[in-house]
Amino acid sequence: MEMRRNRRYGLHALELIIGDERYRAINWSMNGALLYGVCDIVGARVRGEMGVPGSSGFMPFAATVVRADLARGSSALCFEDDRTARLNFHDDDFAALQ
């Protein structure tokens, strides 16, 4: 049973751009994301853009790295606000994922 305050999403792919690197979310919620790849050290504040891969609707975000797992090659971010609540998924966004 899910005990988290916000539901995690595995579908509706989310892509995050931090610096010159692109990361795909393993899963995400309104408050954060678990990423494929290690983007920075734990405690670091990062800024970037996020959106649906292949779309032009990326929006800026700020987050804190709350976990970095070198063995698994993943990292977790906690967003500073609820920007993901403003993400809109359209049918053409899904076509870009195919």
N, CA and C atoms as a LAMMPS dump frame, in Angstrom:
ITEM: TIMESTEP
0
ITEM: NUMBER OF ATOMS
294
ITEM: BOX BOUNDS ff ff ff
-5.0000000000000000e+02 5.0000000000000000e+02
-5.0000000000000000e+02 5.0000000000000000e+02
-5.0000000000000000e+02 5.0000000000000000e+02
ITEM: ATOMS id mol type element x y z
1 1 1 N 0.829 -1.18 0
2 1 2 C 0 0 0
3 1 3 C 0.878 1.248 0
4 2 1 N 0.559 2.191 -0.845
5 2 2 C 1.332 3.425 -0.973
6 2 3 C 1.075 4.318 0.236
7 3 1 N 2.152 4.667 0.94
8 3 2 C 2.028 5.5 2.135
9 3 3 C 2.485 6.939 1.89
10 4 1 N 2.921 7.228 0.669
11 4 2 C 3.395 8.579 0.369
12 4 3 C 2.231 9.547 0.272
13 5 1 N 2.522 10.8 0.549
14 5 2 C 1.502 11.838 0.463
15 5 3 C 1.062 12.07 -0.979
16 6 1 N 2.021 12.033 -1.923
17 6 2 C 1.7 12.256 -3.33
18 6 3 C 1.93 10.983 -4.131
19 7 1 N 1.016 10.686 -5.021
20 7 2 C 1.111 9.51 -5.871
21 7 3 C 2.308 9.625 -6.802
22 8 1 N 3.006 8.52 -7.011
23 8 2 C 4.126 8.468 -7.946
24 8 3 C 3.616 7.978 -9.293
25 9 1 N 4.168 8.544 -10.352
26 9 2 C 3.789 8.182 -11.713
27 9 3 C 4.982 7.569 -12.42
28 10 1 N 4.769 6.443 -13.06
29 10 2 C 5.802 5.82 -13.878
30 10 3 C 5.523 6.1 -15.341
31 11 1 N 4.243 6.257 -15.636
32 11 2 C 3.875 6.599 -17.001
33 11 3 C 3.63 8.089 -17.08
34 12 1 N 3.594 8.522 -18.277
35 12 2 C 3.766 9.908 -18.66
36 12 3 C 5.236 10.171 -18.358
37 13 1 N 6.056 9.841 -19.318
38 13 2 C 7.494 10.027 -19.159
39 13 3 C 7.795 11.492 -18.886
40 14 1 N 8.753 11.708 -18.035
41 14 2 C 9.176 13.057 -17.699
42 14 3 C 10.669 13.139 -17.958
43 15 1 N 11.067 14.166 -18.679
44 15 2 C 12.474 14.395 -18.969
45 15 3 C 12.908 15.669 -18.262
46 16 1 N 14.094 15.624 -17.668
47 16 2 C 14.632 16.786 -16.969
48 16 3 C 15.97 17.143 -17.581
49 17 1 N 16.177 18.415 -17.799
50 17 2 C 17.448 18.915 -18.319
51 17 3 C 18.095 19.715 -17.197
52 18 1 N 19.283 19.267 -16.798
53 18 2 C 20.044 19.931 -15.742
54 18 3 C 21.424 20.212 -16.319
55 19 1 N 21.749 21.482 -16.469
56 19 2 C 23 21.834 -17.143
57 19 3 C 22.94 21.374 -18.581
58 20 1 N 23.954 20.639 -19.008
59 20 2 C 23.998 20.12 -20.381
60 20 3 C 23.497 18.679 -20.475
61 21 1 N 23.006 18.13 -19.374
62 21 2 C 22.605 16.725 -19.341
63 21 3 C 21.087 16.57 -19.347
64 22 1 N 20.636 15.507 -19.99
65 22 2 C 19.219 15.146 -20.016
66 22 3 C 19.031 13.882 -19.193
67 23 1 N 17.997 13.872 -18.364
68 23 2 C 17.685 12.732 -17.509
69 23 3 C 16.248 12.312 -17.736
70 24 1 N 16.004 11.024 -17.717
71 24 2 C 14.65 10.495 -17.807
72 24 3 C 14.24 10.075 -16.402
73 25 1 N 13.033 10.406 -16.007
74 25 2 C 12.539 10.024 -14.68
75 25 3 C 12.135 8.553 -14.677
76 26 1 N 12.566 7.822 -13.659
77 26 2 C 12.116 6.454 -13.44
78 26 3 C 10.669 6.52 -12.976
79 27 1 N 10.41 7.405 -12.024
80 27 2 C 9.061 7.745 -11.591
81 27 3 C 9.115 9.139 -10.995
82 28 1 N 7.953 9.728 -10.82
83 28 2 C 7.905 11.097 -10.312
84 28 3 C 6.578 11.332 -9.612
85 29 1 N 6.569 12.365 -8.79
86 29 2 C 5.347 12.804 -8.12
87 29 3 C 5.302 14.321 -8.219
88 30 1 N 4.297 14.912 -7.62
89 30 2 C 4.205 16.368 -7.639
90 30 3 C 5.345 17.021 -6.864
91 31 1 N 5.986 16.279 -5.98
92 31 2 C 7.049 16.858 -5.151
93 31 3 C 8.451 16.475 -5.555
94 32 1 N 8.627 15.497 -6.442
95 32 2 C 9.983 15.089 -6.768
96 32 3 C 10.042 14.061 -7.868
97 33 1 N 11.275 13.621 -8.162
98 33 2 C 11.486 12.642 -9.224
99 33 3 C 12.679 11.763 -8.892
100 34 1 N 12.589 10.5 -9.309
101 34 2 C 13.697 9.566 -9.24
102 34 3 C 14.236 9.451 -10.653
103 35 1 N 15.51 9.751 -10.835
104 35 2 C 16.097 9.843 -12.166
105 35 3 C 17.035 8.692 -12.488
106 36 1 N 17.094 8.322 -13.764
107 36 2 C 18.166 7.483 -14.264
108 36 3 C 19.382 8.388 -14.369
109 37 1 N 20.437 8.095 -13.635
110 37 2 C 21.645 8.904 -13.669
111 37 3 C 21.806 9.722 -12.407
112 38 1 N 23.046 10.01 -12.076
113 38 2 C 23.365 10.815 -10.899
114 38 3 C 23.66 12.232 -11.381
115 39 1 N 22.848 13.176 -10.954
116 39 2 C 22.962 14.543 -11.465
117 39 3 C 23.859 15.432 -10.614
118 40 1 N 24.016 15.134 -9.321
119 40 2 C 24.845 15.964 -8.439
120 40 3 C 24.943 15.277 -7.091
121 41 1 N 25.632 15.905 -6.153
122 41 2 C 25.789 15.323 -4.822
123 41 3 C 24.562 15.626 -3.961
124 42 1 N 24.336 14.79 -2.967
125 42 2 C 23.217 14.983 -2.045
126 42 3 C 23.345 16.347 -1.365
127 43 1 N 22.248 17.062 -1.331
128 43 2 C 22.209 18.386 -0.728
129 43 3 C 22.39 19.517 -1.723
130 44 1 N 22.827 19.197 -2.931
131 44 2 C 23.031 20.232 -3.947
132 44 3 C 21.685 20.75 -4.449
133 45 1 N 21.622 22.044 -4.696
134 45 2 C 20.436 22.66 -5.29
135 45 3 C 20.689 22.723 -6.789
136 46 1 N 19.754 22.225 -7.575
137 46 2 C 19.898 22.218 -9.024
138 46 3 C 18.748 22.976 -9.663
139 47 1 N 19.026 23.518 -10.816
140 47 2 C 18.009 24.204 -11.622
141 47 3 C 18.018 23.581 -13.004
142 48 1 N 16.859 23.582 -13.632
143 48 2 C 16.775 23.027 -14.971
144 48 3 C 15.41 23.252 -15.565
145 49 1 N 15.097 22.41 -16.542
146 49 2 C 13.794 22.436 -17.196
147 49 3 C 13.255 21.021 -17.232
148 50 1 N 11.936 20.89 -17.184
149 50 2 C 11.33 19.564 -17.256
150 50 3 C 10.111 19.597 -18.157
151 51 1 N 9.824 18.425 -18.724
152 51 2 C 8.667 18.315 -19.593
153 51 3 C 8.576 16.927 -20.193
154 52 1 N 7.658 16.765 -21.124
155 52 2 C 7.453 15.507 -21.819
156 52 3 C 8.457 15.425 -22.965
157 53 1 N 9.212 14.324 -23.066
158 53 2 C 10.185 14.191 -24.146
159 53 3 C 9.544 14.412 -25.514
160 54 1 N 10.217 15.158 -26.351
161 54 2 C 9.728 15.419 -27.694
162 54 3 C 8.769 16.584 -27.801
163 55 1 N 8.38 17.181 -26.677
164 55 2 C 7.456 18.315 -26.726
165 55 3 C 8.248 19.608 -26.562
166 56 1 N 7.6 20.708 -26.837
167 56 2 C 8.249 22.011 -26.674
168 56 3 C 7.802 22.698 -25.388
169 57 1 N 7.013 22.008 -24.579
170 57 2 C 6.429 22.606 -23.382
171 57 3 C 7.249 22.407 -22.123
172 58 1 N 8.546 22.609 -22.177
173 58 2 C 9.376 22.448 -20.978
174 58 3 C 9.26 23.68 -20.092
175 59 1 N 9.317 23.452 -18.773
176 59 2 C 9.202 24.559 -17.823
177 59 3 C 10.377 24.512 -16.845
178 60 1 N 10.793 25.663 -16.348
179 60 2 C 11.912 25.699 -15.408
180 60 3 C 11.525 25.126 -14.044
181 61 1 N 12.528 24.596 -13.349
182 61 2 C 12.313 24.097 -11.994
183 61 3 C 13.582 24.3 -11.178
184 62 1 N 13.427 24.26 -9.877
185 62 2 C 14.539 24.23 -8.926
186 62 3 C 14.254 23.074 -7.979
187 63 1 N 15.305 22.362 -7.588
188 63 2 C 15.132 21.191 -6.729
189 63 3 C 16.383 20.965 -5.905
190 64 1 N 16.26 20.115 -4.91
191 64 2 C 17.382 19.688 -4.089
192 64 3 C 17.602 18.201 -4.328
193 65 1 N 18.856 17.802 -4.495
194 65 2 C 19.182 16.382 -4.636
195 65 3 C 19.092 15.767 -3.241
196 66 1 N 18.193 14.818 -3.065
197 66 2 C 17.987 14.213 -1.747
198 66 3 C 18.575 12.807 -1.652
199 67 1 N 18.917 12.225 -2.788
200 67 2 C 19.547 10.91 -2.784
201 67 3 C 20.353 10.723 -4.057
202 68 1 N 21.528 10.117 -3.934
203 68 2 C 22.35 9.755 -5.079
204 68 3 C 22.86 8.345 -4.835
205 69 1 N 22.492 7.421 -5.703
206 69 2 C 22.861 6.018 -5.554
207 69 3 C 23.814 5.652 -6.689
208 70 1 N 25.112 5.68 -6.404
209 70 2 C 26.117 5.393 -7.421
210 70 3 C 26.028 3.951 -7.9
211 71 1 N 25.717 3.023 -7.01
212 71 2 C 25.63 1.605 -7.383
213 71 3 C 24.502 1.367 -8.394
214 72 1 N 23.38 2.031 -8.209
215 72 2 C 22.241 1.871 -9.123
216 72 3 C 22.237 2.893 -10.247
217 73 1 N 23.063 3.925 -10.114
218 73 2 C 23.095 4.956 -11.144
219 73 3 C 21.833 5.784 -11.186
220 74 1 N 21.347 6.17 -10.004
221 74 2 C 20.121 6.966 -9.951
222 74 3 C 20.263 8.077 -8.913
223 75 1 N 19.386 9.046 -9.017
224 75 2 C 19.341 10.12 -8.026
225 75 3 C 17.901 10.56 -7.853
226 76 1 N 17.625 11.146 -6.69
227 76 2 C 16.271 11.597 -6.381
228 76 3 C 16.294 13.093 -6.112
229 77 1 N 15.293 13.78 -6.643
230 77 2 C 15.157 15.224 -6.47
231 77 3 C 13.89 15.545 -5.707
232 78 1 N 13.933 16.606 -4.922
233 78 2 C 12.752 17.159 -4.268
234 78 3 C 12.532 18.548 -4.864
235 79 1 N 11.418 18.73 -5.575
236 79 2 C 11.12 20.012 -6.196
237 79 3 C 10.816 21.059 -5.139
238 80 1 N 11.172 22.296 -5.432
239 80 2 C 10.918 23.39 -4.488
240 80 3 C 9.495 23.897 -4.529
241 81 1 N 8.769 23.601 -5.574
242 81 2 C 7.352 23.964 -5.636
243 81 3 C 6.614 22.904 -6.426
244 82 1 N 5.334 23.078 -6.623
245 82 2 C 4.522 22.063 -7.296
246 82 3 C 4.39 22.316 -8.792
247 83 1 N 5.494 22.563 -9.453
248 83 2 C 5.43 22.831 -10.894
249 83 3 C 4.867 21.664 -11.685
250 84 1 N 5.085 20.431 -11.23
251 84 2 C 4.563 19.295 -11.981
252 84 3 C 3.041 19.33 -12.063
253 85 1 N 2.396 20.03 -11.157
254 85 2 C 0.938 20.146 -11.206
255 85 3 C 0.497 20.889 -12.466
256 86 1 N 1.414 21.637 -13.069
257 86 2 C 1.079 22.407 -14.268
258 86 3 C 1.431 21.686 -15.559
259 87 1 N 2 20.467 -15.462
260 87 2 C 2.313 19.713 -16.675
261 87 3 C 1.026 19.215 -17.302
262 88 1 N 0.891 19.404 -18.592
263 88 2 C -0.269 18.923 -19.327
264 88 3 C 0.201 17.876 -20.319
265 89 1 N -0.449 16.724 -20.315
266 89 2 C -0.118 15.666 -21.244
267 89 3 C -1.161 15.638 -22.336
268 90 1 N -0.694 15.725 -23.575
269 90 2 C -1.58 15.727 -24.729
270 90 3 C -1.298 14.489 -25.568
271 91 1 N -2.235 14.111 -26.411
272 91 2 C -2.059 12.926 -27.249
273 91 3 C -0.796 13.009 -28.086
274 92 1 N -0.457 14.216 -28.603
275 92 2 C 0.738 14.332 -29.43
276 92 3 C 2.018 14.129 -28.604
277 93 1 N 1.971 14.355 -27.28
278 93 2 C 3.12 14.067 -26.427
279 93 3 C 3.402 12.57 -26.397
280 94 1 N 2.341 11.755 -26.391
281 94 2 C 2.517 10.311 -26.375
282 94 3 C 3.037 9.816 -27.704
283 95 1 N 2.643 10.453 -28.789
284 95 2 C 3.149 10.065 -30.105
285 95 3 C 4.658 10.261 -30.163
286 96 1 N 5.17 11.291 -29.494
287 96 2 C 6.604 11.553 -29.493
288 96 3 C 7.364 10.454 -28.755
289 97 1 N 6.703 9.722 -27.858
290 97 2 C 7.354 8.659 -27.091
291 97 3 C 7.422 7.349 -27.859
292 98 1 N 6.629 7.2 -28.887
293 98 2 C 6.56 5.94 -29.632
294 98 3 C 7.774 5.734 -30.492
